[in-house]
């Protein structure tokens, strides 16, 4: 059995956590085990589940204290002698990759899960780190072509040096269940409502203030419409203020940070994600599996489309246009709502099939490194 050092950074509710846990739940743990190395200020580490599956959780100093963070990771690498490190923090991977290189970890995988947007402050840091994110790694991975080209460059991507592993979800678990819809809508007083949903971090990347402009226009046209909000983040207070300013408080249902989100996909009638940028969003695939019309901004990669329920609109389009397209799609889909899990699986996003590729990738990478070392000694 090999034990992989999985560098999570912040393990909070959201796509990165869901992605890695989906891999972990389905991997052959008699052959591959994960050690989750997480920032100590993480908000949603599933310690109990990880430990029950034979994994281990290590908390290290947050990346904001980068020297302490690297020293903590260095200590773990020396103690555990990892054969593989897999880092999921895009351009920030340069730091754990350096530690892995200096402590002799033979297989060092840097993965890109996101891109950047010119209007966001942290884009400056990402651009500075981007050329360095190839340093010290032995292998490169991305959740899609757009992310792979953005972080590692066209030359490396076109040479076949970037392995693309699609964002995966448990399609069967996220399929549509009418009885779950009925129960959840009754419990949360959603019966007879047109429910628009959003699940995510309340941060600039997700563009939640523009989302509120869109739903306000929906509410002007559909008095029984509501917005179901699940999440938390730095823009929470700004969102609450805007909700009051727009006078739409009575049509907002805010449920805070939740882990039991599958039931809410069933309760929704459409999902809204007008992000400034994304990698390949997990929520988009989960929503499509559940038969929901999915509204992305065109800043989200077209690779996120797993079936005909995906809609892409420009951020320069008015909230009115977004609202009209949302309403049209919901009214067309509601009478024929069905599970699209099979479509999402056929598009290559099912965790059960994709995890076999990841497992083989680890083994092949190790054998490749061992072969190079053997040939090097024989010369």
C-alpha positions in Angstrom: 0.0 0.0 0.0 1.2 3.5 -0.8 0.3 6.5 1.4 -0.3 9.8 -0.5 0.3 13.2 1.2 -2.8 15.2 0.0 -2.2 18.9 0.4 -5.6 20.5 0.9 -4.8 24.0 2.2 -8.2 25.2 3.5 -10.5 22.2 3.7 -13.8 24.0 3.8 -17.2 23.2 2.4 -17.1 23.4 -1.3 -15.9 21.9 -4.6 -12.3 21.0 -3.7 -13.3 19.1 -0.6 -16.1 17.3 -2.4 -13.8 16.4 -5.3 -11.0 14.9 -3.1 -13.5 13.1 -0.8 -15.2 11.5 -3.9 -11.9 10.1 -5.0 -11.1 8.9 -1.5 -14.4 7.1 -1.0 -14.0 5.1 -4.2 -10.3 4.4 -4.4 -9.0 0.9 -3.5 -7.7 1.8 0.0 -5.9 -1.6 0.3 -3.6 -0.1 -2.4 -3.7 3.6 -1.8 -4.3 5.6 1.4 -4.6 9.3 1.9 -3.1 11.6 4.6 -5.0 14.8 4.5 -2.7 17.7 5.3 -5.0 20.7 6.0 -4.6 24.3 7.3 -5.5 24.4 10.9 -8.2 27.1 10.3 -10.1 24.8 8.0 -13.9 24.8 8.6 -15.1 21.4 7.4 -12.6 18.6 7.8 -14.6 15.3 7.9 -12.2 13.8 10.5 -14.6 11.0 11.5 -15.2 9.7 7.9 -11.5 10.0 6.9 -10.4 8.0 10.0 -13.1 5.4 9.5 -11.7 4.8 6.0 -8.2 4.3 7.3 -6.9 7.8 6.5 -5.2 10.3 8.7 -5.7 14.0 9.2 -2.8 16.4 9.9 -3.4 20.1 10.7 -0.6 22.5 9.8 -0.2 26.3 10.2 -2.4 28.2 7.7 -0.7 29.2 4.4 -0.8 32.9 5.6 2.1 31.9 7.8 3.9 30.3 4.9 7.2 29.6 6.6 5.6 27.8 9.6 3.3 26.0 7.1 6.2 24.7 5.2 8.1 23.6 8.3 5.0 21.7 9.5 4.7 19.9 6.1 8.5 19.2 6.1 8.2 17.5 9.5 5.4 15.3 8.2 7.3 14.4 5.1 10.4 13.4 7.1 8.3 11.4 9.6 6.1 9.6 7.1 8.5 9.2 4.1 5.7 9.7 1.5 6.2 8.2 -1.9 3.6 10.6 -3.4 2.5 14.1 -2.7 -0.6 15.5 -4.5 -1.2 19.2 -4.0 -4.6 20.7 -4.9 -3.9 24.4 -4.4 -3.2 25.5 -7.9 -0.5 28.2 -8.0 0.2 27.9 -4.3 1.5 24.4 -4.9 5.0 25.7 -5.4 5.5 25.8 -1.6 4.6 22.2 -0.7 6.3 21.0 -3.9 9.5 22.6 -2.7 9.2 20.9 0.7 8.5 17.6 -1.0 11.6 18.0 -3.3 13.9 18.8 -0.4 12.6 15.9 1.7 12.9 13.3 -1.1 9.3 12.6 -2.0 9.8 10.9 -5.4 6.4 11.7 -7.0 5.2 15.3 -6.7 1.9 16.2 -8.4 0.9 19.8 -8.8 -2.8 20.1 -9.7 -4.7 23.1 -11.1 -8.3 23.4 -10.0 -9.0 27.1 -10.8 -8.0 30.1 -12.9 -8.2 33.8 -12.1 -10.1 37.0 -13.0 -8.6 40.4 -13.7 -11.0 42.2 -11.3 -9.9 40.2 -8.2 -7.0 41.4 -6.0 -5.5 37.9 -5.4 -5.0 37.6 -9.2 -1.8 39.6 -8.8 -0.4 36.9 -6.5 -1.6 34.1 -8.7 0.2 35.6 -11.7 3.4 36.0 -9.8 3.2 32.3 -8.6 2.0 30.8 -11.9 5.3 30.3 -13.6 6.7 28.9 -10.3 3.9 26.4 -10.0 5.8 24.1 -12.4 8.9 24.2 -10.3 9.8 21.2 -8.1 6.9 19.1 -9.4 7.5 15.8 -11.3 3.9 15.6 -12.6 1.2 18.0 -13.6 -2.6 17.6 -13.4 -5.7 19.7 -14.0 -9.5 19.3 -13.7 -9.9 20.5 -17.3 -8.2 21.8 -20.3 -8.8 25.5 -19.5 -7.2 25.1 -16.1 -4.3 23.1 -17.4 -3.4 25.6 -20.1 -3.9 28.6 -17.8 -1.5 27.3 -15.0 1.0 25.2 -16.9 1.0 26.8 -20.3 0.1 25.7 -23.9 3.6 24.2 -24.6 3.4 21.8 -21.6 -0.2 21.0 -22.3 0.2 20.4 -26.0 3.2 18.1 -25.2 0.8 15.9 -23.3 2.6 16.6 -20.0 -0.6 17.7 -18.1 -2.9 14.9 -17.1 -6.6 16.0 -17.2 -8.7 14.3 -14.6 -12.3 15.6 -14.8 -14.1 17.0 -11.8 -16.1 14.0 -10.5 -19.3 13.6 -8.5 -21.3 10.6 -7.3 -23.9 10.8 -10.1 -26.2 8.2 -8.6 -26.3 9.8 -5.2 -27.0 13.2 -6.8 -29.8 11.9 -9.0 -33.3 13.3 -8.9 -35.7 11.8 -6.4 -39.3 13.2 -6.4 -40.0 11.9 -2.9 -36.9 13.8 -1.6 -38.1 16.9 -3.4 -41.6 16.7 -1.8 -40.3 16.1 1.7 -37.7 18.9 1.5 -40.0 21.5 0.0 -42.6 20.7 2.7 -40.0 20.9 5.5 -38.6 24.3 4.4 -41.9 25.8 3.3 -41.2 25.8 -0.4 -44.4 24.2 -1.6 -45.9 26.1 -4.6 -42.7 28.2 -4.9 -40.3 28.6 -7.9 -37.0 27.9 -6.2 -33.7 29.3 -7.5 -30.7 27.9 -5.7 -27.1 28.9 -5.0 -24.6 26.9 -3.0 -21.1 28.3 -2.5 -18.7 30.5 -0.7 -19.8 34.1 -0.5 -16.6 35.5 -2.0 -15.9 37.8 -5.0 -15.1 34.9 -7.3 -18.7 33.6 -7.0 -20.1 37.1 -7.9 -22.9 36.9 -5.3 -23.9 40.6 -5.4 -24.7 40.3 -9.2 -26.6 37.1 -8.4 -28.9 39.2 -6.1 -29.5 41.6 -8.9 -30.6 38.7 -11.1 -33.0 37.2 -8.6 -34.5 40.6 -7.8 -35.5 40.8 -11.5 -37.0 37.3 -11.3 -39.0 38.3 -8.2 -40.4 41.3 -10.1 -41.8 38.9 -12.6 -42.7 35.9 -10.4 -44.1 36.7 -7.1 -43.9 33.1 -5.9 -40.2 32.8 -6.6 -37.6 32.4 -3.8 -33.8 32.2 -3.6 -32.4 29.4 -1.5 -29.0 30.4 -0.4 -26.5 27.9 1.2 -23.0 29.0 2.2 -20.9 31.5 4.0 -18.0 33.9 3.4 -16.5 37.3 3.5 -19.3 38.9 1.5 -22.1 37.7 3.8 -22.7 41.1 5.4 -22.6 42.9 2.1 -25.1 40.4 0.7 -27.5 41.0 3.7 -27.3 44.7 3.2 -28.0 44.4 -0.5 -31.0 42.1 0.2 -32.5 44.8 2.4 -31.7 47.6 -0.1 -33.4 45.6 -2.9 -36.4 44.9 -0.6 -36.3 41.1 -1.2 -35.8 39.8 2.3 -39.1 37.9 2.3 -38.1 35.9 -0.8 -34.7 34.8 0.5 -34.2 31.6 2.4 -30.7 31.6 3.9 -29.7 28.2 5.4 -26.1 29.0 6.3 -23.2 26.5 5.8 -24.6 23.0 5.2 -23.1 19.6 4.4 -26.5 17.8 3.7 -27.0 19.6 0.3 -28.2 16.7 -1.9 -31.8 17.2 -0.7 -31.7 20.9 -1.7 -30.8 20.1 -5.3 -34.0 18.1 -5.4 -36.0 21.0 -3.9 -34.7 23.6 -6.4 -36.0 24.4 -9.8 -32.8 26.0 -11.2 -29.2 26.6 -10.0 -27.4 30.0 -10.5 -23.6 30.4 -10.7 -22.6 33.7 -12.3 -19.0 33.3 -11.3 -16.1 35.6 -12.3 -14.0 32.4 -12.9 -14.1 28.7 -11.9 -12.1 25.6 -12.5 -14.8 23.0 -13.2 -17.4 23.5 -10.5 -18.6 20.4 -8.6 -22.0 22.1 -7.8 -22.7 22.5 -11.5 -22.3 18.7 -12.1 -24.3 17.8 -9.0 -27.1 20.1 -10.1 -27.2 18.7 -13.6 -27.2 15.1 -12.2 -30.3 16.1 -10.3 -32.0 17.4 -13.4 -31.7 21.1 -12.7 -31.3 23.8 -15.3 -27.8 25.2 -14.6 -27.0 28.8 -15.3 -23.3 29.6 -15.6 -21.5 32.8 -16.7 -19.5 32.4 -19.8 -16.4 32.9 -17.6 -17.0 29.2 -16.5 -15.4 26.7 -18.9 -17.7 25.1 -21.4 -16.3 21.8 -20.1 -18.8 22.2 -17.2 -21.7 21.3 -19.5 -22.7 17.7 -19.0 -26.1 17.8 -20.7 -28.5 20.2 -22.5 -29.6 21.7 -19.1 -26.5 23.9 -19.1 -26.9 27.6 -20.0 -24.1 30.1 -20.4 -24.8 33.9 -20.2 -22.3 36.8 -20.4 -21.6 38.8 -17.3 -22.2 41.9 -19.5 -25.7 40.7 -20.1 -28.3 42.6 -18.0 -29.9 41.1 -14.9 -33.1 41.3 -16.8 -31.8 39.0 -19.6 -30.5 36.5 -16.9 -33.9 36.6 -15.2 -35.9 36.0 -18.3 -33.7 33.1 -19.4 -34.0 31.6 -15.9 -37.8 31.8 -15.8 -38.1 30.3 -19.3 -35.9 27.4 -18.5 -37.6 26.6 -15.2 -41.1 26.7 -16.7 -40.0 24.4 -19.5 -38.1 21.9 -17.3 -40.5 21.6 -14.2 -43.2 19.5 -16.0 -40.6 17.0 -17.4 -38.0 17.1 -14.5 -36.0 13.9 -14.4 -32.6 12.6 -13.3 -29.7 13.3 -15.6 -27.2 11.1 -13.7 -26.8 8.9 -16.7 -26.0 11.8 -19.0 -23.4 13.2 -16.5 -21.8 9.7 -16.2 -21.6 9.3 -20.0 -19.9 12.8 -20.2 -17.1 11.3 -18.0 -17.8 12.9 -14.7 -18.6 9.9 -12.5 -16.3 9.3 -9.6 -16.5 5.5 -9.7 -14.9 5.2 -13.2 -12.5 8.1 -13.0 -11.0 7.0 -9.7 -9.6 3.9 -11.4 -7.6 6.2 -13.7 -6.2 8.2 -10.7 -5.2 5.0 -8.9 -3.3 3.8 -12.0 -1.8 7.2 -12.4 -0.2 7.1 -9.0 1.2 3.6 -9.6 2.5 4.5 -13.1 4.1 7.7 -11.8 5.9 5.7 -9.1 7.1 3.1 -11.5 8.3 5.8 -13.9 10.4 7.5 -11.2 11.8 4.2 -10.0 12.8 3.4 -13.6 14.5 6.7 -14.1 16.5 6.2 -10.8 17.5 2.7 -11.8 18.7 3.8 -15.3 20.5 6.8 -13.7 22.4 4.4 -11.3 23.4 2.1 -14.1 25.0 4.8 -16.2 
